[in-house]
Amino acid sequence: MATGTAVATPETADMRRFRLLVGGNAASSFGSFLNMVALHLFVYEATGSAFATGVFLMVRMACGFVAGMVGGVVATRLPRKAVMITCDVLQAVVLVVFALLPSSARVHMLPVVAVSIGLLTTTSGVVLRSSVPDLVGPENRLRANGLLVTGRAASMAVGFACGAVLVSAVGYQVAFLIDAGTFLVSAAMLISTPLRFPARSSAARVTSGGGFRAKRRAVVAALVAAPAVLAIVSIRAVDAFGSASHQVGVPVHATQVSPEAPASFVGGFWAAWAVGLFAAHQVASRLYRGDRRRVEWAFAVGTATMSLAFIAAFTDVGYLWVLLVLLVAGMADGFTEISYTTRVQAEPEPARGHFFGLTAMAENAGFGVGVLVAGGLLEVWRPFTVVALMHGAVVVIALTYLVVAVARRDRGPRPADNPIPSERT
């Protein structure tokens, strides 16, 4: 990564309109994090089973995997703005119906809720990420991705912070209705924002007549032709696998190091991480500018840094040091997301949409497998050992990729890429 003098670039009309879309996306993200809290609490309270809660989460992840599988096809063959609006409206409808049912009947609708959230949230995310270069221009995609990550960080912090409080204050029914309202806000912002979403690409028109096998061969050929993207997809899968260890391990670790107030420990843990995530855009805009190669290197360094920080957070150090390393973990996490998203967006359509779909598949599969592995290991090992093992694998793979990529830097010219200027916003 190379540092450079930050250059302020004038904000285009499309970027100003994109900020409105970011606001709508932040609203739906708040809804997603709110329902992660409210729905998981409801499932556990209604069934009295931690296993049932885990099954609910696994169904969501499995449906996210399926959505990633078809997300690239959706992004290239269907009108993207309409797809995103439909995803928001359908989630709102499902949540409204779920909220208005009697408590006893809601249990029977939980599979529908899990499937709809997994499918629709992932599909909308794939479509949005693959559309960013067309919405704001290739030269503004770093700034746009940073805004999306910043909005998601704020939504995550607020959603996690007020989820349990909201359920306690107003009950599940009102909480689910508020949740539905956030998706309607997002849909309204999409409808009212005059951004030019890309139409179906000419390449998609040529290939749309083929069968599933022909499309699969085309996607595989595109992935083989872009080995850096293949590496990114693989590292994201391993990253999600490693991240499952701290997701599952935090409650266990909190009861061990802070038995008098485990909830406060967990709250501070995620709050510090969210603050770092919120600052990631500013870090990304200052640390690098340039070509695909530097973005790829930044992605690998950010991934390794994040995993090392999470390992450090599970050591027996003082709580203030834990908060500090979690701040670093959050910044590295957001920085990594901005880096890989910006790099994949450099690919042409229709491959870009398929690549984001593959990334979603990899993330959901890695996290799902990681949850099962971490849950089993935590039965016999301390959280630090589990986190060190699983995140350690992420560090090794990310740094191995970085060493190989640097060693091959002089073996031939790299294809030209749209510049990614340093920005201050």
C-alpha positions in Angstrom: 0.0 0.0 0.0 1.2 3.4 -0.8 0.3 6.6 0.9 -0.4 9.8 -1.0 -1.5 13.3 -0.6 -5.2 13.4 -0.3 -6.8 15.1 -3.3 -10.3 16.5 -2.8 -12.4 15.7 -5.8 -15.6 17.7 -6.6 -18.8 15.8 -5.8 -20.9 15.0 -8.8 -24.7 15.2 -8.9 -24.8 11.4 -9.0 -22.7 11.2 -5.8 -25.1 13.6 -4.1 -28.1 11.4 -5.2 -26.2 8.3 -4.1 -26.0 9.7 -0.6 -29.8 9.5 -0.5 -29.6 5.9 -1.5 -27.0 5.3 1.3 -29.5 6.8 3.7 -32.2 4.3 2.6 -29.7 1.4 2.6 -28.7 2.4 6.2 -32.4 2.3 7.2 -32.8 -1.2 5.8 -29.5 -2.2 7.4 -30.8 -1.0 10.7 -33.9 -3.2 10.2 -31.6 -6.2 9.4 -29.6 -5.8 12.6 -32.7 -5.0 14.6 -34.4 -8.2 13.4 -31.2 -10.2 14.2 -31.7 -9.2 17.8 -35.5 -9.3 18.0 -36.0 -12.4 16.0 -33.3 -14.4 17.8 -34.7 -13.4 21.1 -38.2 -14.3 19.9 -37.1 -17.7 18.6 -35.3 -18.6 21.9 -38.2 -17.3 24.0 -40.8 -19.1 22.0 -39.0 -22.5 21.7 -36.8 -22.4 24.8 -34.1 -24.1 22.7 -30.7 -22.8 21.8 -30.6 -25.5 19.1 -33.8 -24.0 17.5 -32.2 -20.6 17.5 -29.1 -22.0 15.8 -31.3 -23.8 13.2 -33.0 -20.5 12.5 -29.7 -18.8 11.9 -28.4 -21.7 9.7 -31.6 -21.5 7.5 -30.9 -17.8 7.0 -27.3 -18.5 6.1 -28.3 -21.3 3.7 -30.8 -19.1 1.9 -28.1 -16.4 1.7 -25.9 -19.0 0.0 -28.6 -19.8 -2.5 -29.2 -16.1 -3.2 -25.6 -15.6 -3.9 -25.8 -18.5 -6.4 -28.5 -16.8 -8.4 -27.6 -13.2 -7.5 -25.3 -12.7 -10.4 -28.0 -13.8 -12.9 -30.6 -11.5 -11.2 -28.1 -8.6 -11.4 -27.5 -9.0 -15.1 -30.9 -10.1 -16.4 -33.5 -8.2 -14.4 -34.1 -4.4 -13.8 -31.9 -3.7 -10.8 -33.8 -0.9 -9.2 -37.0 -2.9 -9.4 -35.3 -5.9 -7.9 -34.1 -3.9 -4.9 -37.4 -2.2 -4.3 -39.2 -5.6 -4.5 -36.7 -7.1 -2.0 -37.4 -4.3 0.5 -41.2 -4.4 0.0 -41.4 -8.2 0.4 -39.4 -8.1 3.6 -41.7 -5.5 4.9 -44.8 -7.5 4.0 -43.4 -10.6 5.6 -42.6 -8.8 8.8 -46.0 -7.1 9.0 -47.8 -10.4 8.6 -45.5 -12.0 11.1 -46.1 -9.1 13.6 -49.9 -9.2 13.3 -50.2 -13.0 13.9 -50.9 -14.3 17.4 -47.8 -15.3 19.3 -48.6 -19.0 19.0 -49.0 -18.8 15.3 -45.7 -16.8 14.7 -43.7 -19.9 15.6 -45.1 -21.7 12.5 -44.1 -18.7 10.3 -40.5 -18.6 11.4 -39.3 -20.8 8.4 -40.9 -18.3 6.0 -39.2 -15.4 7.8 -35.8 -17.0 7.8 -36.0 -17.9 4.1 -37.3 -14.5 3.0 -34.6 -12.6 5.0 -31.8 -14.8 3.8 -32.8 -14.7 0.1 -33.9 -11.0 -0.1 -31.2 -9.4 1.9 -28.4 -11.1 0.0 -30.0 -10.5 -3.4 -30.4 -6.8 -2.7 -26.8 -6.6 -1.5 -25.4 -8.3 -4.7 -27.4 -6.0 -7.0 -26.4 -2.8 -5.1 -22.7 -3.6 -5.0 -22.5 -4.6 -8.7 -24.3 -1.4 -9.6 -22.1 1.1 -7.8 -19.7 1.9 -10.7 -22.6 2.6 -13.0 -24.4 4.8 -10.4 -21.5 7.1 -9.4 -18.9 6.5 -12.1 -15.8 4.3 -11.8 -13.7 7.1 -10.3 -16.0 7.5 -7.4 -16.5 3.9 -6.4 -14.1 4.0 -3.4 -16.0 7.0 -1.9 -19.3 5.3 -2.6 -18.2 2.0 -1.0 -16.9 3.9 2.0 -20.3 5.7 2.4 -22.1 2.3 2.3 -19.8 0.8 4.9 -20.1 4.0 7.1 -23.9 3.8 6.9 -23.9 0.1 7.7 -21.7 0.7 10.7 -24.0 3.3 12.2 -27.0 1.1 11.5 -25.3 -1.9 13.2 -24.3 0.1 16.3 -27.9 1.5 16.7 -29.6 -1.7 15.8 -27.6 -3.9 18.2 -27.8 -1.2 20.9 -31.6 -0.7 20.9 -32.8 -4.2 19.8 -33.2 -5.7 23.2 -34.2 -2.4 24.7 -36.9 -1.9 22.1 -38.3 -5.4 22.6 -38.4 -4.9 26.3 -40.1 -1.5 26.0 -42.7 -2.0 23.4 -42.9 -5.8 22.8 -42.2 -8.0 19.9 -45.2 -6.9 17.8 -44.3 -3.2 17.7 -40.6 -4.0 17.3 -41.4 -6.1 14.2 -43.6 -3.4 12.8 -40.8 -0.8 13.3 -38.5 -3.3 11.6 -40.9 -3.5 8.6 -41.0 0.3 8.4 -37.3 0.5 7.9 -37.6 -1.6 4.7 -40.4 0.6 3.5 -38.2 3.7 4.1 -35.5 2.1 2.0 -38.0 1.2 -0.8 -39.3 4.8 -0.8 -35.8 6.2 -1.1 -35.1 3.9 -4.0 -38.3 5.0 -5.7 -37.7 8.7 -5.2 -33.9 8.8 -6.0 -33.3 9.5 -9.7 -30.2 7.4 -10.0 -29.5 5.7 -13.3 -29.3 2.0 -12.5 -27.6 0.0 -15.3 -29.8 -1.7 -17.8 -29.4 -5.3 -18.8 -25.9 -5.5 -20.4 -25.3 -6.5 -24.0 -23.2 -9.4 -22.9 -26.1 -10.7 -20.8 -28.4 -10.5 -23.8 -26.0 -12.6 -25.8 -25.7 -15.3 -23.1 -29.3 -15.2 -21.8 -30.5 -17.7 -24.3 -28.2 -20.5 -23.0 -29.1 -23.1 -20.5 -27.8 -23.3 -16.9 -24.7 -25.3 -17.9 -23.7 -22.7 -20.5 -24.1 -19.9 -17.9 -22.1 -21.9 -15.3 -19.3 -22.4 -17.8 -19.3 -18.7 -18.7 -19.0 -17.8 -15.0 -16.3 -20.3 -14.4 -14.4 -19.1 -17.4 -14.7 -15.5 -16.2 -13.4 -16.5 -12.7 -10.4 -18.4 -14.1 -9.6 -15.4 -16.3 -9.5 -13.2 -13.2 -7.3 -15.1 -10.7 -7.1 -12.1 -8.3 -10.9 -12.2 -8.0 -10.8 -16.0 -7.4 -8.3 -15.3 -4.6 -10.5 -12.7 -3.1 -13.5 -15.0 -3.1 -11.5 -17.7 -1.5 -10.1 -15.4 1.2 -13.6 -14.0 2.0 -14.8 -17.6 2.6 -11.9 -18.3 5.0 -12.4 -14.8 6.6 -16.1 -15.6 7.2 -15.1 -19.0 8.7 -12.7 -17.3 11.1 -15.2 -14.6 12.0 -17.6 -17.2 13.2 -15.2 -18.0 16.0 -15.5 -14.6 17.6 -19.2 -14.3 16.9 -19.9 -17.6 18.8 -17.1 -17.1 21.3 -17.8 -13.6 22.6 -20.7 -14.6 25.0 -18.6 -17.5 26.4 -15.6 -15.3 26.8 -17.6 -12.6 28.5 -18.9 -14.9 31.1 -15.3 -16.0 31.9 -13.6 -12.7 32.1 -16.5 -10.6 33.4 -18.9 -12.9 35.2 -20.3 -10.0 37.2 -21.5 -8.1 34.1 -21.1 -10.2 30.9 -23.7 -8.2 29.0 -21.7 -5.0 29.5 -18.6 -6.7 28.2 -20.4 -7.8 25.1 -21.9 -4.4 24.5 -18.5 -2.7 24.8 -17.0 -5.3 22.6 -19.3 -4.7 19.7 -19.5 -0.9 20.3 -15.7 -0.5 20.0 -15.8 -2.7 16.8 -18.6 -0.6 15.3 -16.7 2.7 16.0 -13.8 1.3 14.1 -16.0 0.2 11.3 -17.5 3.7 11.2 -14.0 5.2 10.7 -12.9 2.7 8.0 -13.9 5.0 5.1 -11.5 7.7 6.4 -8.7 5.2 6.8 -9.3 3.8 3.3 -9.3 7.2 1.6 -6.0 8.1 3.2 -4.0 4.9 2.9 -4.0 4.2 -0.8 -4.8 5.3 -4.2 -4.1 3.6 -7.4 -4.4 0.4 -9.4 -5.9 -3.0 -8.9 -2.7 -4.5 -7.5 -2.5 -2.1 -4.6 -6.2 -2.7 -3.8 -5.6 -6.4 -3.8 -2.6 -6.0 -1.5 -4.6 -3.7 0.8 -7.4 -6.3 1.0 -4.9 -9.0 2.1 -3.2 -6.7 4.7 -6.6 -5.6 6.0 -7.8 -9.1 6.4 -4.7 -10.3 8.3 -4.8 -7.2 10.5 -8.5 -7.7 11.4 -7.9 -11.4 12.4 -4.8 -10.5 14.4 -6.8 -7.9 16.3 -9.6 -10.3 17.1 -7.1 -12.8 18.4 -5.6 -10.1 20.6 -9.1 -9.2 21.9 -9.5 -12.6 23.4 -6.3 -12.5 25.4 -6.2 -11.8 29.1 -5.4 -8.1 28.8 -7.1 -5.2 30.4 -10.5 -4.2 29.1 -9.3 -0.8 27.8 -6.7 -2.7 25.7 -9.4 -5.0 24.4 -11.5 -2.0 23.3 -8.4 -0.5 21.6 -7.7 -3.7 19.5 -11.4 -4.0 18.7 -11.3 -0.5 17.4 -8.4 -1.6 15.1 -10.4 -4.8 14.2 -13.4 -2.6 13.1 -11.3 -0.3 11.0 -9.5 -3.2 9.4 -12.9 -5.0 8.8 -14.4 -2.0 7.1 -11.2 -1.2 5.2 -11.1 -4.8 3.9 -14.7 -4.6 2.8 -14.1 -1.4 0.9 -11.0 -2.8 -0.7 -12.4 -6.0 -2.0 -15.7 -4.4 -3.1 -13.8 -1.7 -5.0 -11.5 -4.3 -6.6 -14.4 -6.5 -7.8 -16.2 -3.5 -9.2 -13.3 -3.0 -11.6 -14.4 -6.1 -13.5 -16.7 -5.6 -16.5 -20.4 -6.6 -16.6 -21.9 -9.2 -16.6 -18.9 -10.9 -14.8 -19.1 -8.3 -12.0 -22.5 -9.3 -10.9 -21.6 -13.0 -10.9 -18.5 -12.3 -8.9 -20.5 -10.6 -6.2 -22.9 -13.5 -6.1 -20.0 -15.9 -5.7 -18.6 -13.8 -2.9 -21.9 -13.9 -1.1 -22.0 -17.7 -1.5 -18.5 -17.9 -0.1 -19.2 -15.7 2.9 -22.4 -17.5 3.8 -20.8 -21.0 3.4 -17.7 -20.0 5.3 -19.7 -18.5 8.2 -22.1 -21.5 8.3 -19.3 -24.0 8.5 -17.4 -21.8 11.0 -20.4 -21.6 13.4 -20.6 -25.4 13.5 -16.8 -25.8 14.0 -16.6 -23.0 16.6 -19.6 -24.4 18.5 -18.0 -27.8 18.7 -14.5 -26.6 19.7 -15.9 -24.3 22.4 -17.2 -27.4 24.2 -13.6 -28.5 24.9 -11.4 -25.4 24.4 -11.2 -21.9 25.8 -12.5 -19.1 23.5 -9.0 -17.7 23.0 -7.7 -21.1 21.6 -10.7 -21.4 19.2 -10.3 -17.8 18.0 -6.6 -18.1 17.7 -6.9 -21.3 15.6 -9.6 -20.1 13.3 -8.5 -16.6 12.8 -4.9 -17.8 12.6 -5.8 -19.7 9.5 -7.1 -16.5 8.0 -3.9 -14.7 8.8 -1.8 -17.5 7.2 -3.8 -17.6 4.0 -4.1 -13.8 3.6 -0.4 -13.3 4.1 0.5 -16.2 1.8 -1.6 -14.6 -0.9 0.1 -11.2 -0.3 3.6 -12.8 -0.5 2.8 -14.6 -3.7 1.2 -11.5 -5.2 4.2 -9.3 -4.4 6.6 -11.9 -5.7 4.8 -11.9 -9.0 4.5 -8.2 -9.4 7.2 -7.9 -12.1 6.2 -10.9 -14.2 4.1 -8.9 -16.6 2.0 -5.8 -17.2 -1.2 -5.5 -15.3 -4.4 -4.4 -17.1 -5.3 -0.8 -16.8 -7.8 0.1 -14.2 -9.9 3.2 -13.4 -8.0 5.3 -10.8 -9.0 5.2 -7.2 -8.0 8.6 -5.9 -7.4 9.5 -2.3 -10.4 11.5 -1.1 -11.4 13.5 1.9 -15.1 13.7 2.5 
